[in-house]
Amino acid sequence: MAMEEEKGNDGYTQDGTVDLKGNPILRSNTGGWTACSFVVVATLFVFILQKIKNKCFLCKTRPIYEVFERMAYYGISSNLFIYLTKKLGEGTVESANNVTNWVGTIWITPILGAYFADAVLGRYWTFLITAAIYLLSVTSEQLKHASNSTVLDIYEYGMSLLTLSVSIHPLKPAPCSDPTGVNCKKATPLQLAVFFGALYTLAVGTGGTKPNISTIGADQFDEFDPKEKAHKLSFFNWWMFSIFFGTLFANTVLVYIQDNVGWTLGYGLPTIGLLISIIIFLAGTPFYRHKVPTGSPFTKMAKVIVAALRKWRVVVPTDPKELYELDLEVYTKKGKYRIDSTTTLRFLNKACVKTGSTSPWMLCSVTQVEETKQMLRMIPILIATFVPSTMIAQIGTTLNRNIGNFKIPPASLAGFVTLSMLISVVLYDRYFVKILQKWTKNPRGISLLQRMGIGMIFHIIIMVVASLTEKCRLNVAKANGLVENGNQVPLSIFILLPQFVLMGTADAFLEVAKIEFFYDQAPESMKSLGTSYSMTSLGAGNFLSSFLLSTVTRITKGDGHDEGWIRNNLNASRLDYYYAFFAVLNFFNFIIFLVVVKFYVYKAEVSDSMRVLTQELEASRQKLTNVEAIRT
């Protein structure tokens, strides 16, 4: 008995994780600072994460991949709008829609990646295969004999397909001296096909990496160990910190290189970094904990829904013990958890009512039904996050971007979003949570849905500020006679700074809480699919943004303006109205979110770790109260 207790508490993990070969895994052999040798190339991250005691190795190596992957993604997306308008000769609306459609696809494809991870390959192999696709989509033959060879000689193994489209003369658009891009020659169908083909191939690779890399990282914490559970509560804060650190480099250094040195070097650097990060990821393989794939989550949920519909006339017994359920040993052997029946979405309980048939499309276990409920319960929350995911920001192309002799790239202003987010995450995790823990007795400080709600309030404020700022810019443009010619407005680009800082703060609340919520509330066998919900939110938000942009442009053309609210000439546009529209939309969406949250039921914890942490907080508070009483 003592040996079993030692095995459960201090030996093997209890959450069903195994090594790469499927064997039970010891806590002492995974994670820990002994693995720091694998991340010497990321000394900064080691220093940051050392502040969090006993962080597992995975939480140190995976951010390395994410830093370079974010560098690659944001190195492309940050200046994509400008490249489409200035180099490919597209209009403002067309370019904006192309950007949001691509970004939307980037965030929708994780559903497929999550499926393969949960159902077939497991998260580790799904990640590696799609990371290879991601890399291959940005890898091509050597370009040493292409034009600009002095630049291209830097890369020993070649450039990206994307780099090809901005480097080789037959594939890259013809040069144009018009700074506005209005009179430039349009890109040919071949140039567009190569460029957008590279972008969407990259989206396929992203689909497998995004829902799995963070999920694998979170899986490194054993739910049944209170200490590891405590670290897990901070994991997504630091995970997002690592993502935005890569974003900061992309939005500043890479954007500057693209604008002032060349697109080839600007797209090539993150490609090399991505390759290095994958090598680092592979080096840490012996230290990782893995979850075994348990079959298609979509098939499991479909069986429950079909079984419930086929038995829609069947009466559900009042005693849950009369419902069909597998023996506990069956789940234990597979490293899974049995879930008790609940009264929420009671109609689905019909799927586990015994009627004589044992067909999996007629009879499902209570646990399978509850897993389906957990995924379906999150859908209203998911829908409520679509509107905040349409967040748009002003681009300072018409503002004064000079600081002395240095000219700030318009896209680099997004670096302030990142910087604000980095600071906000640190303050939230190290101070805000600790202060609130004393009052709420919640190990997280506040609930995940409360944190998301605060982020949504920030989004309303952001759009109000954006509308007022744009109105100020338009008034200055009108006062200086710059409406018709669209020339630079004599206002500093830093007038946009407040809204960018607020956007970073909003992300620290909403985006971090969103990914943690969907991971935390998903059943254990569908964690990757749950995590993909947060990416789906961003994807749907971008598609919604494209739809709203096109719709508003079409509708407003009928109010007496030739080109509506949004035109190629930003000085003649009425973006202040557009931003005000988004402020109203976000306000009503927040009301809907409050209604949805009121009826949401959190899933039951699979272990006692949260209860133990809550008791520790209560004991700590009681101890502090006693000390104060003695002093008085």
C-alpha positions as CSV (number, residue, x, y, z in Angstrom):
1,M,0.0,0.0,0.0
2,A,2.8,2.4,0.9
3,M,4.5,1.5,-2.4
4,E,1.4,2.3,-4.3
5,E,1.0,5.6,-2.5
6,E,4.6,6.5,-3.3
7,K,4.0,5.5,-6.9
8,G,0.9,7.7,-7.1
9,N,2.2,10.8,-5.3
10,D,6.0,10.9,-5.9
11,G,6.6,8.5,-8.7
12,Y,4.6,8.2,-11.9
13,T,2.3,10.9,-13.2
14,Q,-1.4,10.3,-12.5
15,D,-2.9,12.2,-15.3
16,G,-2.4,9.5,-18.0
17,T,0.7,11.0,-19.5
18,V,3.3,8.6,-21.0
19,D,6.6,8.8,-22.8
20,L,6.9,8.7,-26.5
21,K,6.8,4.9,-26.5
22,G,3.6,4.8,-24.5
23,N,5.2,3.8,-21.2
24,P,4.2,5.3,-17.8
25,I,6.5,8.2,-17.0
26,L,8.2,9.4,-13.8
27,R,7.9,13.0,-12.7
28,S,11.5,13.0,-11.7
29,N,12.6,12.1,-15.2
30,T,10.7,14.9,-17.0
31,G,11.0,18.6,-16.9
32,G,13.1,20.4,-14.4
33,W,16.0,22.8,-14.8
34,T,18.3,19.9,-15.8
35,A,17.0,20.5,-19.3
36,C,18.2,24.1,-19.4
37,S,21.1,23.0,-21.6
38,F,18.7,22.7,-24.5
39,V,17.6,26.3,-24.3
40,V,21.0,28.0,-24.1
41,V,20.1,29.9,-27.3
42,A,17.2,31.5,-25.3
43,T,19.0,32.8,-22.3
44,L,16.4,35.6,-21.9
45,F,13.6,33.1,-21.6
46,V,15.4,31.0,-19.1
47,F,16.0,34.1,-17.0
48,I,12.3,35.1,-17.2
49,L,11.0,31.6,-16.5
50,Q,13.5,31.0,-13.6
51,K,11.2,33.4,-11.7
52,I,8.7,30.6,-11.7
53,K,10.0,27.8,-9.5
54,N,10.2,24.3,-10.9
55,K,8.9,25.2,-14.3
56,C,9.0,22.1,-16.5
57,F,11.4,21.9,-19.4
58,L,8.6,21.9,-21.9
59,C,7.5,25.3,-20.8
60,K,11.0,26.5,-21.6
61,T,11.5,24.9,-25.0
62,R,8.1,25.3,-26.5
63,P,8.1,29.1,-26.1
64,I,11.3,29.0,-28.1
65,Y,9.5,27.5,-31.0
66,E,6.6,29.8,-30.5
67,V,8.9,32.9,-30.4
68,F,10.3,32.0,-33.9
69,E,6.9,30.8,-35.2
70,R,5.3,34.1,-34.1
71,M,8.3,35.9,-35.6
72,A,7.6,34.2,-38.9
73,Y,3.8,34.8,-38.8
74,Y,3.9,38.4,-37.6
75,G,6.9,39.1,-39.8
76,I,4.5,38.4,-42.7
77,S,1.2,39.7,-41.4
78,S,2.5,43.0,-39.9
79,N,3.3,44.4,-43.3
80,L,1.1,42.3,-45.5
81,F,-1.5,45.1,-46.0
82,I,1.3,47.5,-47.0
83,Y,2.8,44.9,-49.4
84,L,-0.5,44.2,-51.0
85,T,-1.3,47.9,-51.6
86,K,2.2,49.2,-52.4
87,K,3.7,46.3,-54.2
88,L,0.8,44.3,-55.7
89,G,-1.3,47.4,-56.4
90,E,-4.5,46.3,-54.6
91,G,-7.0,48.8,-53.3
92,T,-7.6,49.5,-49.6
93,V,-10.8,47.4,-49.2
94,E,-9.4,44.5,-51.4
95,S,-6.2,44.4,-49.4
96,A,-7.9,44.6,-46.1
97,N,-10.2,41.7,-47.0
98,N,-7.3,39.6,-48.3
99,V,-5.4,40.2,-45.1
100,T,-8.3,39.3,-42.8
101,N,-9.3,36.3,-45.0
102,W,-5.8,34.9,-44.8
103,V,-5.5,35.5,-41.0
104,G,-9.0,34.0,-40.7
105,T,-7.8,30.9,-42.5
106,I,-4.7,30.8,-40.3
107,W,-6.9,30.6,-37.2
108,I,-9.6,28.2,-38.6
109,T,-7.3,25.4,-39.8
110,P,-6.3,24.5,-36.2
111,I,-9.6,22.6,-36.0
112,L,-8.1,20.0,-38.5
113,G,-4.8,19.9,-36.7
114,A,-6.7,19.3,-33.4
115,Y,-8.6,16.5,-34.9
116,F,-5.5,14.6,-36.1
117,A,-3.8,15.2,-32.7
118,D,-6.7,13.9,-30.6
119,A,-7.8,11.2,-32.9
120,V,-4.8,9.7,-34.7
121,L,-1.3,10.9,-34.4
122,G,-1.1,12.5,-31.0
123,R,0.0,16.0,-30.3
124,Y,3.7,15.5,-30.6
125,W,3.7,13.9,-34.1
126,T,1.0,16.2,-35.4
127,F,3.0,19.1,-34.3
128,L,6.2,17.8,-35.9
129,I,4.6,16.9,-39.2
130,T,2.8,20.2,-39.6
131,A,5.8,22.1,-38.4
132,A,7.7,20.5,-41.3
133,I,4.9,21.6,-43.7
134,Y,5.1,25.1,-42.2
135,L,8.8,25.1,-42.8
136,L,8.6,23.5,-46.3
137,S,6.0,26.1,-47.2
138,V,8.7,28.6,-46.6
139,T,11.6,26.6,-48.0
140,S,12.7,26.4,-51.6
141,E,15.8,25.7,-53.7
142,Q,18.8,27.9,-53.2
143,L,18.6,31.3,-54.8
144,K,22.3,32.0,-55.1
145,H,22.0,32.5,-58.8
146,A,18.9,34.7,-58.5
147,S,18.9,38.4,-58.5
148,N,20.2,40.2,-55.5
149,S,22.6,37.4,-54.9
150,T,24.7,39.3,-52.5
151,V,21.8,39.3,-50.1
152,L,20.7,35.7,-50.9
153,D,24.1,34.2,-50.4
154,I,23.6,34.6,-46.6
155,Y,21.2,31.6,-46.6
156,E,22.9,28.3,-47.0
157,Y,19.8,26.2,-47.4
158,G,17.5,28.5,-49.4
159,M,14.6,30.8,-48.8
160,S,10.9,30.6,-48.5
161,L,8.4,30.2,-51.3
162,L,7.2,33.6,-50.0
163,T,10.7,34.9,-50.3
164,L,10.8,33.6,-53.9
165,S,7.7,35.7,-54.7
166,V,9.3,38.9,-53.4
167,S,12.8,38.2,-54.8
168,I,12.8,36.7,-58.3
169,H,11.9,39.2,-61.1
170,P,9.4,36.9,-62.9
171,L,7.6,36.4,-59.6
172,K,7.8,39.7,-57.9
173,P,5.9,42.8,-59.0
174,A,7.5,45.4,-61.2
175,P,9.1,48.3,-59.3
176,C,7.0,51.4,-59.0
177,S,8.1,55.0,-58.1
178,D,4.6,56.1,-57.1
179,P,4.7,56.2,-53.3
180,T,0.9,55.9,-53.1
181,G,0.9,52.8,-55.3
182,V,-2.2,54.2,-57.2
183,N,-0.4,54.3,-60.6
184,C,1.6,51.2,-60.2
185,K,1.3,48.2,-62.5
186,K,-0.9,45.5,-61.2
187,A,0.6,42.1,-60.3
188,T,0.2,39.3,-62.9
189,P,-1.9,36.2,-62.2
190,L,1.3,34.1,-61.9
191,Q,2.7,36.5,-59.3
192,L,-0.6,36.5,-57.3
193,A,-0.8,32.7,-57.5
194,V,2.7,32.1,-56.2
195,F,2.3,34.8,-53.4
196,F,-1.1,33.7,-52.2
197,G,-0.3,30.0,-52.7
198,A,2.6,30.4,-50.3
199,L,0.4,32.2,-47.8
200,Y,-2.3,29.6,-47.7
201,T,0.2,26.6,-47.7
202,L,1.7,28.3,-44.7
203,A,-1.8,28.3,-43.2
204,V,-2.0,24.5,-43.5
205,G,1.1,24.1,-41.5
206,T,0.0,26.6,-38.9
207,G,-3.2,24.6,-38.4
208,G,-1.3,21.7,-36.9
209,T,1.1,23.6,-34.8
210,K,-1.1,26.1,-33.1
211,P,-3.6,23.9,-31.3
212,N,-1.0,21.4,-30.2
213,I,2.1,23.3,-29.1
214,S,0.4,25.1,-26.2
215,T,-1.6,22.0,-25.4
216,I,1.5,19.9,-25.2
217,G,3.0,22.5,-22.9
218,A,0.0,22.6,-20.6
219,D,0.0,18.7,-20.5
220,Q,3.4,18.8,-18.7
221,F,1.6,19.7,-15.5
222,D,0.1,16.8,-13.6
223,E,-3.5,17.8,-12.6
224,F,-3.2,15.5,-9.6
225,D,-0.2,17.2,-8.1
226,P,-1.2,20.5,-6.3
227,K,2.2,22.0,-6.9
228,E,2.2,21.3,-10.6
229,K,-1.4,22.4,-10.8
230,A,-0.4,25.8,-9.2
231,H,2.3,26.2,-11.9
232,K,-0.3,25.3,-14.6
233,L,-2.5,28.2,-13.5
234,S,0.3,30.5,-14.5
235,F,1.4,28.6,-17.6
236,F,-0.8,30.3,-20.1
237,N,0.2,33.8,-18.9
238,W,3.9,33.0,-19.6
239,W,3.0,31.1,-22.7
240,M,1.3,34.2,-24.2
241,F,4.3,36.2,-22.9
242,S,6.6,34.1,-25.1
243,I,4.3,34.5,-28.1
244,F,4.2,38.2,-27.8
245,F,8.0,38.4,-27.3
246,G,8.4,37.0,-30.8
247,T,5.7,39.4,-32.0
248,L,7.6,42.3,-30.6
249,F,10.7,41.4,-32.6
250,A,8.6,40.9,-35.7
251,N,6.7,44.2,-35.3
252,T,9.9,46.2,-34.9
253,V,13.1,44.7,-36.3
254,L,11.5,42.6,-39.1
255,V,9.1,45.3,-40.1
256,Y,12.0,47.8,-40.3
257,I,14.1,45.4,-42.4
258,Q,11.2,44.8,-44.8
259,D,10.6,48.5,-45.2
260,N,14.2,49.7,-45.4
261,V,16.4,46.7,-46.4
262,G,14.4,44.3,-48.4
263,W,11.5,41.8,-48.4
264,T,13.8,38.9,-49.1
265,L,15.8,39.4,-45.9
266,G,12.7,40.3,-44.0
267,Y,11.0,37.0,-44.8
268,G,14.2,35.0,-44.7
269,L,15.3,35.7,-41.1
270,P,12.2,34.1,-39.5
271,T,12.6,31.1,-41.8
272,I,16.0,30.4,-40.4
273,G,14.8,31.0,-36.9
274,L,11.9,28.6,-37.4
275,L,14.3,25.8,-38.4
276,I,16.5,26.4,-35.4
277,S,13.4,26.3,-33.1
278,I,12.3,23.0,-34.5
279,I,15.8,21.5,-33.8
280,I,15.6,22.8,-30.2
281,F,12.1,21.2,-29.9
282,L,13.5,17.8,-31.1
283,A,16.4,18.0,-28.6
284,G,14.0,18.1,-25.7
285,T,12.1,15.0,-26.8
286,P,13.3,12.7,-23.9
287,F,11.8,15.1,-21.4
288,Y,8.3,15.5,-22.7
289,R,5.1,14.0,-21.4
290,H,2.5,12.8,-23.9
291,K,-1.2,12.1,-24.0
292,V,-2.3,9.1,-26.0
293,P,-4.8,9.8,-28.9
294,T,-8.2,8.4,-28.0
295,G,-10.1,8.4,-31.3
296,S,-12.0,11.0,-33.3
297,P,-13.6,13.6,-31.1
298,F,-16.1,14.4,-33.9
299,T,-17.2,10.8,-34.2
300,K,-17.6,10.5,-30.4
301,M,-19.8,13.6,-30.3
302,A,-21.8,12.6,-33.4
303,K,-22.6,9.2,-31.8
304,V,-24.0,10.9,-28.7
305,I,-26.1,13.4,-30.7
306,V,-27.4,10.7,-33.1
307,A,-28.2,8.3,-30.2
308,A,-30.1,11.0,-28.3
309,L,-32.1,12.0,-31.4
310,R,-33.0,8.3,-32.2
311,K,-34.2,7.9,-28.6
312,W,-35.9,11.3,-28.3
313,R,-39.1,9.7,-26.9
314,V,-37.2,7.7,-24.2
315,V,-37.6,9.0,-20.7
316,V,-34.4,9.6,-18.8
317,P,-34.3,7.8,-15.4
318,T,-34.1,10.0,-12.3
319,D,-31.4,7.8,-10.8
320,P,-28.1,8.3,-12.8
321,K,-27.0,4.8,-11.7
322,E,-29.5,3.4,-14.2
323,L,-27.7,5.0,-17.1
324,Y,-25.1,3.0,-19.1
325,E,-21.5,3.5,-18.0
326,L,-18.3,1.5,-18.3
327,D,-16.4,0.1,-15.3
328,L,-13.9,2.3,-13.7
329,E,-11.1,-0.1,-14.5
330,V,-11.7,0.4,-18.2
331,Y,-10.9,4.1,-17.9
332,T,-8.0,3.6,-15.5
333,K,-6.2,1.3,-17.9
334,K,-6.5,3.9,-20.7
335,G,-5.4,6.7,-18.4
336,K,-8.8,8.4,-18.7
337,Y,-11.3,9.7,-16.1
338,R,-14.9,8.7,-15.6
339,I,-17.3,11.6,-15.4
340,D,-20.5,11.6,-13.4
341,S,-23.8,12.4,-15.1
342,T,-25.0,16.0,-14.9
343,T,-28.4,17.7,-15.5
344,T,-27.2,20.3,-18.0
345,L,-28.2,19.6,-21.6
346,R,-30.4,16.8,-20.2
347,F,-31.7,15.8,-23.6
348,L,-28.3,14.3,-24.4
349,N,-28.7,11.9,-21.4
350,K,-31.1,9.9,-23.6
351,A,-28.0,8.6,-25.4
352,C,-27.0,6.6,-22.4
353,V,-30.4,5.2,-21.5
354,K,-30.5,1.4,-21.9
355,T,-33.0,0.2,-24.5
356,G,-31.6,-3.2,-25.5
357,S,-29.4,-2.1,-28.4
358,T,-25.6,-2.0,-27.8
359,S,-24.8,-0.2,-31.1
360,P,-22.4,2.7,-30.4
361,W,-24.8,4.9,-32.4
362,M,-27.6,3.9,-30.1
363,L,-26.0,3.6,-26.7
364,C,-23.2,5.8,-25.3
365,S,-21.5,5.8,-21.9
366,V,-22.2,8.6,-19.4
367,T,-18.6,9.8,-19.7
368,Q,-18.9,10.0,-23.5
369,V,-22.1,12.0,-23.1
370,E,-20.6,14.4,-20.6
371,E,-17.5,14.9,-22.8
372,T,-19.9,15.9,-25.6
373,K,-21.7,18.3,-23.2
374,Q,-18.5,19.9,-22.2
375,M,-17.6,20.7,-25.8
376,L,-21.1,21.9,-26.7
377,R,-21.4,24.1,-23.5
378,M,-18.4,26.2,-24.7
379,I,-19.9,27.0,-28.1
380,P,-22.0,30.0,-26.8
381,I,-18.9,31.4,-25.1
382,L,-17.0,30.8,-28.4
383,I,-19.6,32.8,-30.4
384,A,-19.5,35.6,-27.9
385,T,-15.7,36.0,-28.6
386,F,-16.2,36.5,-32.3
387,V,-16.8,40.3,-32.2
388,P,-13.8,41.2,-30.0
389,S,-11.7,39.1,-32.4
390,T,-12.6,41.6,-35.2
391,M,-10.4,44.2,-33.5
392,I,-9.0,46.6,-36.0
393,A,-6.4,49.3,-35.6
394,Q,-5.5,52.4,-37.4
395,I,-2.5,52.3,-39.7
396,G,-0.4,55.5,-39.5
397,T,0.6,55.7,-43.1
398,T,-0.8,59.3,-43.3
399,L,0.8,60.5,-40.1
400,N,4.2,62.0,-39.4
401,R,6.4,59.0,-38.7
402,N,9.7,60.8,-38.3
403,I,11.9,60.9,-35.1
404,G,14.8,63.0,-36.2
405,N,16.2,61.3,-39.2
406,F,14.6,58.0,-38.3
407,K,11.3,57.1,-40.0
408,I,9.1,54.7,-38.1
409,P,7.5,52.0,-40.2
410,P,3.7,52.2,-39.8
411,A,3.4,48.5,-38.9
412,S,5.9,48.9,-36.1
413,L,3.5,50.9,-34.0
414,A,1.9,47.5,-33.3
415,G,5.0,46.9,-31.2
416,F,3.4,49.0,-28.6
417,V,0.5,46.6,-28.4
418,T,3.0,43.8,-27.8
419,L,5.0,45.8,-25.2
420,S,1.9,46.7,-23.4
421,M,0.7,43.1,-23.4
422,L,4.1,41.9,-22.1
423,I,4.1,44.3,-19.2
424,S,0.4,43.6,-18.4
425,V,0.9,39.8,-18.3
426,V,3.8,40.2,-15.8
427,L,1.8,42.6,-13.6
428,Y,-1.2,40.3,-13.8
429,D,0.6,37.1,-12.9
430,R,3.0,38.4,-10.3
431,Y,0.8,41.1,-8.5
432,F,-2.8,41.2,-9.6
433,V,-3.5,37.5,-9.0
434,K,-1.8,37.6,-5.6
435,I,-3.8,40.6,-4.4
436,L,-7.2,39.1,-5.6
437,Q,-6.4,35.7,-4.1
438,K,-6.6,37.2,-0.6
439,W,-10.2,38.3,-1.3
440,T,-11.7,35.7,-3.6
441,K,-9.9,32.6,-2.3
442,N,-9.7,31.6,-5.9
443,P,-6.2,30.2,-6.9
444,R,-6.6,32.1,-10.2
445,G,-7.5,35.4,-8.5
446,I,-10.7,35.7,-10.6
447,S,-12.5,33.2,-12.8
448,L,-11.5,32.8,-16.4
449,L,-14.9,34.2,-17.6
450,Q,-14.5,37.2,-15.4
451,R,-11.1,37.8,-16.9
452,M,-12.5,37.5,-20.4
453,G,-15.3,40.0,-19.5
454,I,-12.7,42.6,-18.4
455,G,-10.9,42.2,-21.7
456,M,-14.2,42.8,-23.6
457,I,-14.8,46.0,-21.6
458,F,-11.3,47.2,-22.8
459,H,-12.3,46.4,-26.4
460,I,-15.3,48.8,-26.1
461,I,-13.0,51.5,-24.7
462,I,-10.4,50.9,-27.5
463,M,-12.9,51.5,-30.3
464,V,-14.3,54.6,-28.6
465,V,-10.7,56.0,-28.4
466,A,-10.0,54.9,-32.0
467,S,-13.1,56.8,-33.2
468,L,-12.2,60.0,-31.4
469,T,-8.6,59.8,-32.5
470,E,-9.6,59.3,-36.2
471,K,-12.1,62.2,-35.9
472,C,-9.2,64.4,-34.7
473,R,-7.0,63.3,-37.5
474,L,-9.6,64.0,-40.1
475,N,-10.2,67.5,-38.7
476,V,-6.5,68.3,-39.0
477,A,-6.5,66.9,-42.6
478,K,-9.4,69.1,-43.5
479,A,-7.9,72.2,-41.8
480,N,-4.7,71.7,-43.8
481,G,-6.4,71.0,-47.2
482,L,-5.2,67.5,-47.3
483,V,-8.5,65.7,-47.9
484,E,-8.4,65.4,-51.7
485,N,-4.7,64.7,-52.2
486,G,-4.4,62.2,-49.3
487,N,-1.0,63.5,-48.3
488,Q,0.6,63.2,-44.9
489,V,-1.3,64.9,-42.0
490,P,0.9,67.1,-39.7
491,L,0.2,64.9,-36.6
492,S,2.6,62.6,-34.9
493,I,2.1,58.9,-35.4
494,F,2.2,58.6,-31.6
495,I,-1.4,60.0,-31.4
496,L,-2.3,56.4,-32.0
497,L,-0.3,55.2,-29.0
498,P,-3.2,55.2,-26.4
499,Q,-5.3,52.8,-28.3
500,F,-2.4,50.5,-29.1
501,V,-1.4,50.4,-25.4
502,L,-5.1,49.6,-24.5
503,M,-5.1,46.8,-27.1
504,G,-2.1,45.1,-25.4
505,T,-3.8,45.4,-22.0
506,A,-7.0,43.9,-23.5
507,D,-5.1,41.0,-24.9
508,A,-3.5,40.3,-21.4
509,F,-7.1,39.7,-20.1
510,L,-9.1,38.4,-23.0
511,E,-6.7,36.4,-25.2
512,V,-4.9,34.7,-22.3
513,A,-8.1,33.8,-20.6
514,K,-9.6,32.6,-23.8
515,I,-7.0,30.0,-24.6
516,E,-6.8,28.9,-21.0
517,F,-10.6,28.6,-20.7
518,F,-11.1,26.5,-23.8
519,Y,-8.2,24.2,-22.8
520,D,-9.3,23.9,-19.2
521,Q,-13.0,23.3,-19.9
522,A,-12.4,20.7,-22.7
523,P,-12.5,17.0,-21.7
524,E,-9.2,15.3,-21.2
525,S,-9.4,13.4,-24.5
526,M,-10.3,16.5,-26.5
527,K,-7.8,19.1,-25.2
528,S,-6.4,19.9,-28.6
529,L,-9.9,20.4,-30.0
530,G,-10.7,22.6,-27.1
531,T,-7.6,24.7,-27.6
532,S,-8.5,25.1,-31.3
533,Y,-11.7,26.9,-30.2
534,S,-9.6,29.9,-29.2
535,M,-8.0,29.9,-32.6
536,T,-11.4,29.4,-34.3
537,S,-12.6,32.5,-32.4
538,L,-9.8,34.6,-34.1
539,G,-10.5,33.0,-37.4
540,A,-14.2,33.7,-37.3
541,G,-13.5,37.2,-36.1
542,N,-11.3,37.9,-39.1
543,F,-13.9,36.5,-41.5
544,L,-16.5,38.6,-39.7
545,S,-14.3,41.6,-40.1
546,S,-14.0,41.1,-43.9
547,F,-17.8,40.7,-44.1
548,L,-18.4,43.8,-42.1
549,L,-15.8,45.8,-44.0
550,S,-17.3,44.9,-47.4
551,T,-20.9,45.3,-46.2
552,V,-20.3,48.7,-44.6
553,T,-18.4,49.9,-47.7
554,R,-21.3,48.7,-50.0
555,I,-24.1,50.2,-47.8
556,T,-22.4,53.6,-47.2
557,K,-21.9,54.2,-50.9
558,G,-25.5,55.0,-51.1
559,D,-25.4,57.9,-48.6
560,G,-24.2,60.5,-51.1
561,H,-20.5,59.6,-51.0
562,D,-19.0,58.1,-54.1
563,E,-16.8,55.6,-52.3
564,G,-18.5,55.3,-48.9
565,W,-16.8,55.4,-45.5
566,I,-13.7,53.5,-46.5
567,R,-11.7,54.6,-49.4
568,N,-8.2,54.3,-50.8
569,N,-7.7,57.9,-49.8
570,L,-7.8,57.6,-46.0
571,N,-8.1,61.4,-45.6
572,A,-11.4,61.3,-47.5
573,S,-12.7,58.3,-45.6
574,R,-14.9,58.3,-42.5
575,L,-13.2,55.7,-40.4
576,D,-14.3,57.5,-37.3
577,Y,-17.8,56.3,-38.1
578,Y,-16.6,52.8,-38.8
579,Y,-14.8,52.6,-35.4
580,A,-17.8,54.0,-33.6
581,F,-19.9,51.3,-35.3
582,F,-17.5,48.7,-33.8
583,A,-17.7,50.3,-30.4
584,V,-21.5,49.9,-30.4
585,L,-21.1,46.3,-31.8
586,N,-18.7,45.4,-29.0
587,F,-21.0,46.9,-26.3
588,F,-24.0,44.8,-27.4
589,N,-21.8,41.7,-27.7
590,F,-20.7,42.3,-24.1
591,I,-24.3,42.3,-23.0
592,I,-24.8,39.0,-24.8
593,F,-21.7,37.6,-23.2
594,L,-23.0,38.4,-19.7
595,V,-26.2,36.5,-20.5
596,V,-24.3,33.5,-21.8
597,V,-22.0,33.5,-18.7
598,K,-24.9,33.6,-16.4
599,F,-26.1,30.2,-17.6
600,Y,-22.6,28.6,-18.0
601,V,-21.7,25.7,-15.7
602,Y,-18.0,25.0,-15.2
603,K,-17.0,21.4,-15.6
604,A,-16.1,19.4,-12.4
605,E,-12.4,19.2,-11.6
606,V,-10.8,15.8,-12.2
607,S,-8.6,16.0,-9.1
608,D,-8.6,17.6,-5.7
609,S,-5.7,19.9,-6.6
610,M,-7.9,23.1,-6.8
611,R,-9.5,22.3,-3.5
612,V,-6.1,21.8,-1.9
613,L,-4.9,25.1,-3.3
614,T,-8.0,26.9,-2.1
615,Q,-7.5,25.4,1.4
616,E,-3.9,26.6,1.4
617,L,-5.1,30.2,0.5
618,E,-7.7,30.1,3.3
619,A,-5.0,28.8,5.7
620,S,-2.6,31.5,4.7
621,R,-5.3,34.2,5.1
622,Q,-6.2,32.8,8.5
623,K,-2.6,32.8,9.6
624,L,-2.2,36.4,8.4
625,T,-5.4,37.4,10.4
626,N,-4.1,35.7,13.5
627,V,-0.7,37.5,13.2
628,E,-2.5,40.9,12.9
629,A,-4.7,40.1,15.9
630,I,-1.7,39.3,18.0
631,R,0.0,42.5,17.0
632,T,-3.0,44.6,17.9
